[in-house]
């Protein structure tokens, strides 16, 4: 087949993928009867069909056709502990033997709350909920109550949950909060917007690494400006660390010594099970104190579900200790840097953007600073990279993200390097832009 264009190369890869995965293809087709498009989570769909997984062990997954993969999707950062951490699974077996729907406070939620508050100095008190999405909705809602204002500032390309997403053209499903949007890492332009809307602004919400927008780290200057100016205009600063709290012992806020008013958490803090949390200054969180008159009513049947609370408490106390978090940051950042060294040696415009165990591969020679830095060619090449990595047994996200997990070894890292080298060797003229037009991409 002619593979002299990105489109034809992608079609060739997809044909090889279909031939290798007949059972996943059939399962996807059969699921369309009950699930729209055979899917219940849009981010997991990719053409021609997603793999159906049947088992996981450590850092690896097995699909319906019996193929084994290194899992660099990592449940979009929630899979920090891999698929079979014995400490966590032992705790879960213990919990399941003692009842799961308590309908009352439990020891585990109080343990986990203490662990998180001690770990993140800006979080003096917190409340649990069911997801990072809920965490962000609650944080924005309490910001409105606290400030008496109704407008928020967020960033182009940001993702704060399925109902607060800001891609080009917007999202019809977003909740009807009043958002002003700024360009990520645009220190001067964002400062101007904060001052312009200051009297109406309840909060600025920011991911310290812009995740779905390309794993773009916020610069120190940019994030420190947000802290300074929100205080100046009387707005709250919300750090969405749902993903980035795993970076180092206290998230990005700990690394940069920035003190947000509210922080949202989720993903890994439940030990791989669903949960979320929002917290911050005690005077803000006191609004939820049910022992006080006229407190805010924050309900949720599974806010403190015993499985997530138990898994989270042992994961944060015995598995992902502060010392382990620091060591993991060092090893994962060294790996990310080594991939950029590989791309330089191969003389191709590819770059791992991000920090530590959270990064994305873009087709550029330089770090991506904002979403507009991502070229049409880079967006067009990402699905090809995704498909070729799958064919070599490496699961990455369709948009080019990789999330590393604790069970990964140097042998696993070597597999990623080898697969990337093979991709480069196979498609170097396309990567260099020497041949083929750039196809239109959504």
HUGI-V817287 format. One line per field, one symbol per residue. ss: DSSP state (~ for helix, > for strand, _ for the rest). phi: phi as a letter, one per 20 degrees, with the letter a starting at -180 (. if undefined). psi: psi as a letter, one per 30 degrees, with the letter a starting at -180 (. if undefined). Layout:
ss: ???
phi: ???
psi: ???
This chain:
ss: _____~~~~~~~~~~~~~~~_~~~~~~~~~~____~~~___~~~________>>>>>__>>>>____>>>>__~~~~________~~~~~~~~~~~__________~~~~~~~~~~~~~_____>>>>>__~~~~~~~~~~~~~~~~___>>>>>___>_____>____________>>>>>____~~~~~~~~~~_~~~>>>>>>__>>_____>>__~~~~~~~~~~~~~~__>>>>>___~~~____~~~~~~_____>>>>_~~~~_____>>>>>_~~~~~~~_________________~~~~~~~~~~~~~~__~~~~~~~~~~~~~~~~~~~~~~~~~____>>>>>__>>>>>________~~~__~~~~~~~~~~~~~~~~__>>_____>>>______~~~~~~~~~~~~~~~~~~~~~~~__________
phi: .fdecffffffffffffffecffffffffffffddgmmbcbgfeebeeaefdedacbmecccefenedceedflllnfegemdbfffffffffffffdoddfmagcgfffffgfffffedgfeebbcebdafgfgfffffffffffemdcdcdccgnfcdpfdbccfgnmcfeffeeedddcefmeffffgfffffdgfdefaddbefcffffpldfffggffffgffffffeneeddeedgeeffemfbmffffelddffccdcrlffemodfabbcarfffffffeffedfmffeddqgdgdgffffffffffeeddefffffffffffffffgfffffffffflcfcbeepbmecbcedebecgedbfffefgffffegffggfffgfdndecfgeofccecfffdfffffffffffffffffcggfffmfcnfeffcf
psi: kjhgleeeeeeeeeeeeeefheeeeeeeeeffefkjggkgjeffklkfllkkkflkjbgllklfggkkkkjgehhhffhegafhjeeeeeeeeeeffgkfiehlkleeeeeeeeeeefejffjellklafleeeeeeeeeefeeeefglfklkakkfljglfgikilkfakffklhljkkklkkgieeeeeeeeeegeffjelkkkkfjjdffgijkkleeeeeeeeeeeeefgllkkjjheefffjafhaeeeefhkilekkklbcffggflkllkklbkefefffgjffkkglkjjajegehkeeeeeeeeeefefdileeeeeeeeeeeeeeeeeeeeeeeefhkikkjkakbgjlkklilflkkfleffjleeeeefeeeeeeeeefggjjlleggkkkllefkleeeeeeeeeeeeeeeeegeeeefgflklklkk.
